[in-house]
Amino acid sequence: MNPEAELRRAIVEISRLLYERKLVVATDGNVSARLDRKHILITPSGFCKGFLREPDIVRIVIPETDSPPRTPRPLGKEVGRVHHQGTKTPRNLHLEGWDAAGEPGLSRAKIGDSPQTGTVPIFAPISAGASSETPMHLAVYQARPDIAAVIHAHPPYATSFAVSGHKLNHKLLPETHLFDGPIGRVPFLKAGSTRLAQAVALVLKSHRLCLLARHGAVTTGKTLLEAYYRLERLEFLAQVSATAR
Ligand SMILES: [Zn+2]
């Protein structure tokens, strides 16, 4: 199995666990993983995490760090490659979609105008959009090149602490103290907004996980499983903390 197919399968499995273990409900939450230096894979918008299939997962280009935030374009399956020679427009070009930079319409004119010679992959447009929290995931990957997975969920006990504002002490349990460290706090900002994306990325520069006020939690990891375990431990810590009061 190629790396992308393996990662799609892993995201589907982790998403199913999130739903089955009630760390998210309905269509809530989102899961992403770094595919390579330039791309991430992320769960689609509006899908229940318990019933995802591998083709539902969306591939997204990570923007350059200094480029302004914008709504990223999802890339579908690669449908073909076109060879072009400098300013010569290739013949019989009927494929349309987005190029690898996530730009729309690899048109005859665009290829014809390109001064470079080479082979350009073309991706089919896809109907399902990426998660509405994609800007938040991208901001974290930009801020933390060492991170390869990001999970956003609404675990009920951890979310209760995010709603109440009560302190959640990571030192209460040895595992969270050892493996996760302090839990960052992000103030309430509109879900899906660029401001939330920037605030989460800032907090996660110095934390491995955080609570989003009146919203939920975000965990990171060097692997999907690490980010998932971190979320489970956070929820367990919150449950024990609430019960021990
Ligand atoms: Zn959420």
Boltz pocket constraint, residues with backbone or C-beta under 6 A from the ligand:
constraints:
  - pocket:
      binder: B
      contacts: [[A, 28], [A, 29], [A, 152], [A, 153], [A, 154], [A, 191], [A, 215], [A, 216]]
      max_distance: 6.0
